[in-house]
Amino acid sequence: MGKELTDDERQLVDDMLVRARAAMAEIEDWSQENLDRLSQAIAWYAGNEKTFTRLAQQGVDESGIGDRDGRPAKRFKIHMVLRDVLRTPSTGIVEVDDAKGLVKYAKPAGVIASLIPMTNPAMTPPVTGVSSANARNAVIFSPHPRTALTTYEMVEAMRAACRAVGAPEDLFQSIRKPSIPMTNYLMSQADLTLATGGKPMVKAAYSSGRPAYGVGAGNSSIVIDETADIEIAAQNTRISKTSDFGSGCSADGNIIIQKSIYDQMVKALEAEGGYLCSSEEKALLEKAMWDEKGNRTFPTIACRPQQTAEVAGFSIPDDRKFLMVENQGQIGPEHKFSKEKLTTLMALYLFETFDDALETVRQIYETGGKGHSCGIYSHNDENIDRLARLAPVSRMMVRQPQSKANAGAWTNGMPMTSSLGCGIWGGNITNENVTIKHMMNYTWVSRPIPEDRPSEEELFGEFFGREVA
């Protein structure tokens, strides 16, 4: 890719922006009913089984990472986003607070630059598109170069959905041959950027001079105490770790197990397909998974555990689904396995008292993943509360598979998204799951109300009237 923006690239982006703004103008006065119908069309054209399966598998083939058989199931994320969008008013008056005399009006954010990661080139565009169109925005997608064709073809399906309901197809456009200079220029000209991807992408978005929602790195850590249902905890851990071969930043990375159930839990994980590596195999894995600069190596990212082991120089049985390494007391920047793994491998730790568990959690997030997520398998509400109070994360799942729950699920109340804000901990502006509400501007209309002025005695409490030197 070129290092400087060419005149042709600049013109291409400028033309796309003109078409995007013209498309927005065409739906400026659309009713909520018509906007909802548009979102339904987008979700169906992009998320029907035939289309999504083809493009999800194409994305794996194009990038060389991910689970070809499992990725088509991500289409249900589109369905969940549609559910949430259909329940969220996005035009005209969207909120009334009579007691405070406030009325809230929703308006479009504008043209959105959406940066698409190579891990989800088929899913992220419609997840964004269902919400953005309902809020009367247009989106220009800048795909990862490794998966540009998959994203382009998915956007074409979304454009077909627009045509089907009489909406302008230029509500969605995709750069066919992306480059870093072109993406940077797009972000500097768009009204808002959604950056779902790696750290360099997010940093570039925040440096664009325009508003941006970025995400932080994950290092999802799970506490399992002696009150847990071991079989359920093991099953959910396997589900979370193996989903799309661990490519998601919510995938279980560090499993912190109470000593009294440690051996049982390891056996349960082995029954779910885990392979416990020897110390020699662990050393080989570390050399294979990280380069001399500490960066993750591409051949071991989001792949079957057999491939990771082969690259490292040993073999494991064909029926094994994920790797496990014991990592007790090995936490910190110099200990690679205490960081984000991004593949079918997890690190195991044990604790005696819950104070020990909390200290392990604290150390792990000081190493990496602060702001993202954690989880716990426990039926002890005090332990659940203590972890929630200490963990520097934006979301904590209780007795749920992290990578299937953090971004929303049919069985929890988390808003469905493909962008997980990590708050100030993770260098982001929001702790929330980024959804349709983040893609709108709001006008607050305030009418007079009866005076709401507490007495000074109420305001200052015990300090009222105290002599101050």
C-alpha positions, 0 to 999 in steps of 0.5 A: 500500500502507498504511503501517500494519498494519491489524487485519485484516492482523494477524488474517490473518497470525495465522490463517495462522500458527496453520494453519501450525503445526497443519499442521506438527504433522500431519507431525511423525512422518512417515518419511523415505520419506513426506517424500520422497514429499511432495517428489516430489509438490510438484515434480511438481505445480509443475514439470510442463511444462504447469503451470509453463509457464503460470505462468512466462509468467503471471509475465512478463505480470503483472510486465512484465519477463523472457523469456516464451519462455525462463522456462518452462525454469526448471522444471528448477531444481525438478527439481535441487532435488528431486534434492538433497533426495532425497539429504539425510536430513532426519528422525531421525539424519542424521549419525554420527561414531563417532570423535568420538562424535557423532550428529546429529538433524535437526528442523524450523526451524518456520514459514518466511516466504518473500519472493518476488521479482517476477523468479521468482514461479513458480519460487521457491515450489516451489524453497523448498517441495520443501526446506521440506516435506521438513524438516517445515516450513510456509511462508507466502509473501509475494509481490511485489505486482506478481506476487501472483497468479502466486505465489498460483496456484503455491502452490495447485498445491503445496497440491494436491500435499499433498492428493494424498499426504495431507499438510495443505495448510496447509503452504503458504499465500500472502498474496493481497494483500501489503503492506509492513506485513503482510510485516514483521509476518509476518517478526516472527512466523515462526521463519525468513525466507528473503528472496530479492529486492532490498536493501530486502527483505533489510534488512527481513528482517534487521531483523525480530528473527527469524533470516533468510537474505538474499542480496546484490546481484550484479555478476558479472564474468568474466575471459577470458585468452588460453588460453580457447576463445574460441567457447565463452567467447562462447557461454556469455557469451551464454547467461548474459547473455540468460537471462531477459533478464539479470534474474538477479544471476548474469548476466554483467555485466563481461567482462574480456578479455586484450588479445591476444584482445580483438578476437577475443573481441568479434567472437565475441560479435558472432557470438553476437548482441552489439551493440557500442554507440558512445560516443554510444549508451553515453551515451544508455543511461546516461541511460535506464538510471539515474535522477537518484538512480542507481536503475535505471529499470523500463522497461530492466530485464530486457528485450530489447536493442531495448527498452533501445535504444529507450528510450535513443533509438536503434535496433539490428537485430532479430537482436541479443540483447544490448548491449555497452559498452566501459568501460575504466578507468571503474570506481567509484560514478560510473561506472554501467556498472561496477555491476549492470546487470540487463538484456541489457547487459554492460561490456567491459574489457581487460587486458595482464598477469593482475595487471591483470585482478586489479586490475580485478576488485578495483576492480569489487567495491569498486564493487558485488557483493562476496560474490556471484560471478565466473567465468573462462574459462581453461586456466591453473590458476595464473590460476584459483587467483590469481583464486580467492584474490583475488576477494571472492566466494562462488562462482566458475565455471570455464568455465561460464555464470554464470547457469546454473551459480552456483545449481547445474546438472546439470554441476557440484556446486553445490547447487541453490537460488534463494537465493545467500548472499553471506557477510559481504562481502554482509551475509549470514550464509552464503556458501553456496547456501541449501538444505534444510540451512539449513531445519533445526534440529539436535541434537548427541548426544555420547558419551564418547570416549578422551581427545584431548589433545595434549601441550603440546609439540605444541600450542605448537610452537616457542614451548613453553617460551620465556621471555616478558617 
